[in-house]
Amino acid sequence: MTIIWLLVGLGFIVLGADWLVEGASSIARRAGVSEFVIGLTIVGFGTSCPELVVSLTGAMEGNADVAVGNVLGSNIFNVLFILGLTALFCPVSMTADNRKRDIPETLLVTLLFLGFGMVNGLSRLEGAVFLLAFALYIFASFRRGKPSGEESAQSKPRKLGLAILLVLAGLGGLVFGGNLFVDSATDLARMLGVSDKFIAVTVLAGGTSLPELATSLVAALKGRDQLALGNILGSNVFNILLILGSSALITPLSFASVTHVDALVLLLSVTLLLLWAYTGRKERIDRWEGAIMLLLFGAYYYYLFINL
């Protein structure tokens, strides 16, 4: 039965991702904004809901390690594993705006996170600054997010009511399927005699990023590269500015559990995105670049396992 529930959970994840991509694309075309901005905002926020719940719960229970570790781990997983795997299946296109503005902004937010956190942690005041920066980021994204000519020329979008319903149903499927998948995978791992630490580092760490994984893969395979890239960048910005900002308002956050290796890998992950924008075919993340990201992710997880 555990394997059956595992497959049922996976089915909900795939179906939910498909509905979310279709609904979000239709909303973007009807609203007159780019799919990248919809990925950055609506989809990015929706797929970050598991991280939001985990981090806020940790903060309310006074456990800063959970809030900070969840965001740091999820952001590394998002870029190195999800975007790397997506590019390996289907190269992810980049626009000039992605190269000159969107990726550098994500790098700046990551530097703020590490700069504030690694020195003295995040105070309530810094949490409030993060939330203000988040509001300005969302406002600016919608102000400048016009659809490309290619997006405008696509087939007629679905009716707005149906598109919104697809987005909500898709998010519901992702969250429900993700929880079912993680619970079943955890039970299966324990039946096989795997340690709780191993489960925590693998199944649970990747579990909250399953919505981003499914959504980005489905979006890229459907030719919605900008939605896939926007989903990852948006999720990372949401995780830092909204989730950690909110968590820090509840309780000041300590970074005592964050090692210099963790911080370096997080910084390197976003720096690689900026580097890929100017290497190979500049308008996309190539398969070989995705492979390098996956190798780096594997090396980092190997480091975590041997230091459990």
C-alpha atoms as one frame of an Amber mdcrd trajectory, in Angstrom:
protein
   0.000   0.000   0.000   2.881   2.386   0.715   4.091   2.105  -2.887   0.542
   2.649  -4.168   0.176   5.848  -2.100   3.611   6.931  -3.340   2.423   6.580
  -6.950  -0.896   8.300  -6.171   1.023  11.225  -4.681   3.258  11.397  -7.744
   0.167  11.381  -9.966  -1.333  14.358  -8.123   1.994  16.215  -8.429   2.186
  15.706 -12.207  -1.487  16.527 -12.765  -1.334  19.547 -10.470   1.735  20.891
 -12.264   0.014  20.524 -15.643  -3.091  22.399 -14.455  -0.997  25.107 -12.800
   1.082  25.746 -15.931  -1.986  25.878 -18.188  -3.930  28.156 -15.852  -0.989
  30.475 -15.154  -0.201  30.842 -18.876  -3.812  31.804 -19.604  -3.889  34.346
 -16.764  -0.658  35.895 -18.069  -2.068  36.363 -21.570  -5.393  37.735 -20.328
  -3.698  40.108 -17.854  -1.264  41.375 -20.476   1.849  40.435 -18.504   4.653
  38.014 -19.379   4.667  34.360 -18.378   7.961  35.091 -16.604   6.224  37.572
 -14.263   3.373  35.132 -13.592   5.991  32.465 -12.829   7.826  34.949 -10.621
   4.724  35.919  -8.631   1.611  33.686  -8.670   3.386  30.413  -9.468   6.465
  31.294  -7.397   4.330  32.065  -4.362   2.102  29.039  -4.831   4.952  26.558
  -5.107   6.667  28.159  -2.091   3.686  27.498   0.194   5.267  24.340   1.719
   8.413  26.305   2.643   6.224  29.082   4.081   4.335  26.668   6.341   7.494
  24.864   7.510   9.476  28.044   8.231   6.662  29.935   9.968   5.869  26.879
  12.098   9.538  26.607  13.050   9.677  30.319  13.932   6.513  30.156  16.062
   7.992  27.204  17.942  11.198  29.191  18.490  13.222  26.897  16.230  15.248
  29.252  14.014  17.291  26.382  12.578  14.198  24.960  10.882  13.203  28.298
   9.315  16.685  29.196   8.070  17.748  25.673   7.085  14.537  25.066   5.161
  14.960  28.218   3.062  18.671  27.719   2.450  18.236  24.067   1.511  15.221
  24.757  -0.709  16.979  27.566  -2.606  19.994  25.352  -3.314  17.678  22.514
  -4.380  15.657  24.879  -6.603  18.596  26.127  -8.647  21.109  23.290  -8.742
  18.774  20.299  -8.879  15.477  21.537 -10.334  16.835  24.007 -12.884  19.777
  21.712 -13.630  17.480  18.725 -14.234  15.055  20.853 -16.259  17.880  22.117
 -18.505  19.160  18.550 -18.948  15.747  17.502 -20.312  15.073  20.697 -22.236
  17.468  23.718 -22.449  15.901  26.699 -20.647  15.789  29.923 -22.658  16.791
  33.284 -21.189  15.848  36.774 -22.335  18.018  39.899 -22.243  15.981  41.065
 -19.210  16.708  37.779 -17.423  20.447  38.284 -17.943  20.643  41.988 -17.138
  18.000  42.328 -14.416  16.159  39.260 -13.103  19.117  36.979 -12.299  21.258
  39.843 -10.868  18.299  40.814  -8.627  18.079  37.235  -7.322  21.835  37.295
  -6.694  21.484  40.606  -4.811  18.700  39.198  -2.600  20.862  36.127  -1.891
  23.806  38.376  -0.928  21.525  40.370   1.413  20.355  37.129   3.021  23.904
  35.891   3.607  25.307  39.326   4.460  22.756  40.026   7.187  22.405  36.457
   8.402  26.009  35.280   8.607  27.037  38.323  10.663  24.408  38.578  13.415
  21.397  36.606  12.171  18.132  38.328  11.232  16.536  40.721  13.721  12.891
  41.826  13.675  13.935  45.126  12.079  15.780  43.328   9.294  12.750  41.077
   8.843  10.613  44.203   8.320  13.166  45.503   5.776  12.962  42.178   3.921
   9.152  42.414   3.773   9.314  45.991   2.461  11.837  44.910  -0.184   9.502
  42.053  -1.130   6.557  44.431  -1.638   8.687  46.714  -3.846   9.962  43.697
  -5.807   6.439  42.467  -6.589   5.242  45.974  -7.521   8.188  46.505  -9.862
   7.746  43.046 -11.442   4.157  43.750 -12.485   5.010  47.267 -13.678   7.624
  46.066 -16.155   6.281  42.625 -17.073   4.941  42.928 -20.635   4.459  39.755
 -22.686   6.819  38.993 -25.561   5.577  38.930 -29.150   5.827  35.132 -29.153
   3.633  34.846 -26.042   1.079  37.292 -27.462   0.836  35.245 -30.652   0.005
  32.012 -28.845  -3.412  30.378 -29.019  -6.413  32.045 -27.357  -6.199  31.756
 -23.571  -8.823  29.952 -21.519 -11.622  31.905 -19.857 -10.417  33.761 -16.778
 -12.665  31.855 -14.348 -11.473  28.505 -15.702  -7.833  29.670 -15.652  -8.098
  30.712 -11.982  -9.799  27.387 -11.173  -6.960  25.511 -12.920  -4.343  27.432
 -10.904  -6.105  26.727  -7.597  -6.709  23.075  -8.467  -3.109  22.756  -9.642
  -1.720  24.210  -6.415  -4.023  21.948  -4.405  -2.849  18.909  -6.352   0.802
  19.878  -5.846   0.471  20.396  -2.097  -1.687  17.296  -1.496   0.383  15.112
  -3.801   3.644  16.428  -2.353   2.590  15.666   1.219   1.362  12.198   0.234
   4.576  11.504  -1.681   6.854  12.660   1.165   4.918  10.707   3.827   4.902
   7.546   1.712   8.576   7.877   0.768   9.478   8.374   4.443   7.510   5.263
   5.453   9.128   3.269   2.645  12.633   4.434   3.635  12.025   3.429   7.251
  10.767   0.003   6.147  14.043  -0.401   4.244  16.015   0.464   7.386  17.307
   3.876   6.280  18.288   6.235   9.113  16.174   9.239  10.113  19.076  11.608
   9.364  19.340  10.267   5.814  15.590  10.689   5.377  15.719  14.269   6.678
  18.525  15.290   4.312  16.999  13.638   1.235  13.241  13.005   1.293  12.170
  15.846   3.592  14.649  18.442   2.291  13.559  17.856  -1.287   9.913  17.328
  -0.366   9.017  21.004   0.078  10.549  21.702  -3.361   8.489  19.056  -5.207
   5.975  21.695  -6.446   8.801  23.732  -8.021  10.314  20.582  -9.548   7.086
  19.376 -11.155   6.024  22.850 -12.315   9.392  23.722 -13.880   9.728  20.378
 -15.688   6.185  20.503 -17.064   6.542  24.171 -18.069   9.837  23.549 -19.903
   8.500  20.457 -21.698   5.490  22.519 -22.823   7.813  25.214 -24.184   7.013
  27.650 -21.336  10.670  28.233 -20.477  10.068  31.704 -19.047   7.434  30.373
 -16.662   9.874  27.663 -15.531  12.716  30.136 -14.943  10.393  32.661 -13.308
   9.087  29.955 -10.977  12.586  29.167  -9.674  13.792  32.773  -9.351  10.462
  33.821  -7.838  10.481  30.952  -5.338  13.998  31.837  -4.188  13.127  35.520
  -3.727   9.863  34.602  -1.940  11.744  32.203   0.339  14.217  34.868   1.431
  12.263  38.125   1.482   8.739  36.936   2.381   9.286  33.723   4.329  12.410
  34.692   6.274  11.156  38.272   6.642   7.914  37.000   8.187   9.736  34.426
  10.313  12.162  37.065  11.645   9.238  39.259  12.690   7.960  36.376  14.813
  11.345  35.585  16.347  14.887  36.795  15.542  16.652  34.161  13.442  20.064
  32.733  14.262  22.333  31.369  11.525  24.379  29.256  13.945  23.599  26.048
  12.040  24.612  27.493   8.646  28.178  26.541   7.712  30.444  28.423   5.338
  30.081  25.519   2.886  26.270  25.917   2.909  26.591  29.667   2.296  29.182
  29.168  -0.465  27.056  26.595  -2.320  23.971  28.854  -2.139  25.936  31.816
  -3.491  27.601  29.677  -6.154  24.253  28.314  -7.365  22.921  31.774  -8.305
  26.319  32.956  -9.565  26.349  30.001 -11.969  23.022  31.166 -13.415  24.568
  34.553 -14.131  27.633  32.869 -15.646  25.500  30.622 -17.874  23.828  33.769
 -19.237  27.131  34.700 -20.877  28.552  31.297 -21.849  27.626  28.768 -24.521
  24.452  29.854 -26.263  23.757  33.048 -24.342  19.999  32.861 -24.736  19.586
  29.657 -22.731  20.864  27.275 -20.060  22.346  24.428 -22.115  22.248  20.735
 -21.271  25.961  20.646 -20.361  25.429  23.576 -18.007  22.512  21.739 -16.406
  24.756  18.682 -16.002  27.386  20.772 -14.161  24.694  22.077 -11.796  23.551
  18.522 -11.045  27.146  17.393 -10.406  27.646  20.280  -7.979  24.374  19.384
  -6.257  25.502  15.764  -5.946  28.860  16.838  -4.504  27.127  19.059  -1.925
  24.769  16.274  -0.846  27.722  13.887  -0.567  29.367  16.442   1.747  26.170
  16.582   3.841  25.973  12.771   4.109  29.565  12.300   5.249  29.100  15.059
   7.840  25.802  13.845   9.297
